[in-house]
Amino acid sequence: MHDINNLERSGIPGVLVASSPFVDAAAAQAERLGFDAARVFVEHPIQDRTDDEMKAIANQAIAELTALLTAPAT
């Protein structure tokens, strides 16, 4: 979350990508930082995934990531 905040402050769009168990932690950290980062959550677990499984997870997330990264700044 800190990295995304730093990117955004520098004018570089950023999106937090994490696996689903981290939804609440991301929300809590965003609240503490006072920064509502764009977020995409993918299925869990990530460890021990094959390359093909990781590609499938990335392919499922890419449209949402692209939309968030290219959305007009608010």
C-alpha positions in Angstrom: 0.0 0.0 0.0 2.9 2.4 0.8 4.4 1.7 -2.7 1.1 2.4 -4.4 0.7 5.6 -2.4 4.3 6.7 -3.4 3.6 6.0 -7.0 0.3 7.9 -7.0 2.0 10.9 -5.3 4.6 10.9 -8.1 1.8 11.0 -10.7 2.3 7.3 -11.7 -0.9 5.3 -11.6 -0.7 2.2 -9.4 -3.0 -0.7 -8.4 -2.5 -2.9 -5.4 -2.7 -6.6 -6.3 -3.1 -9.1 -3.5 -4.8 -12.4 -2.9 -8.3 -12.6 -1.4 -7.4 -13.2 2.3 -5.8 -9.7 2.3 -9.0 -7.7 1.6 -9.5 -6.6 5.2 -5.8 -5.9 5.8 -5.7 -3.7 2.7 -8.8 -1.8 3.7 -7.3 -1.2 7.2 -4.0 -0.1 5.9 -5.6 2.2 3.4 -7.7 3.8 6.1 -4.6 4.3 8.4 -2.7 5.9 5.5 -5.7 8.0 4.4 -5.2 6.7 0.9 -7.9 4.8 -1.0 -5.7 2.8 -3.4 -7.2 1.0 -6.4 -7.2 -2.7 -5.6 -7.5 -6.0 -7.4 -7.8 -9.2 -5.4 -7.0 -12.6 -7.0 -7.7 -16.1 -5.8 -5.7 -17.6 -3.0 -3.3 -19.4 -2.5 -0.6 -18.1 -4.8 2.2 -20.3 -3.5 2.9 -23.5 -5.3 0.9 -22.5 -8.4 2.2 -23.8 -11.7 3.1 -21.3 -14.4 -0.1 -22.1 -16.3 -2.2 -21.5 -13.2 -0.5 -18.2 -12.6 -1.1 -17.1 -16.2 -4.7 -18.0 -15.8 -5.0 -15.9 -12.6 -3.2 -13.0 -14.3 -5.5 -13.3 -17.4 -8.6 -13.1 -15.1 -7.3 -9.9 -13.4 -5.8 -8.1 -16.4 -9.0 -6.4 -17.6 -9.8 -5.0 -14.2 -6.1 -3.9 -13.7 -6.0 -2.2 -17.1 -9.3 -0.4 -16.4 -8.0 0.9 -13.0 -4.7 2.0 -14.4 -6.2 3.9 -17.3 -9.1 5.5 -15.5 -9.1 9.3 -15.3 -7.6 10.6 -12.1 -10.2 11.8 -9.6 
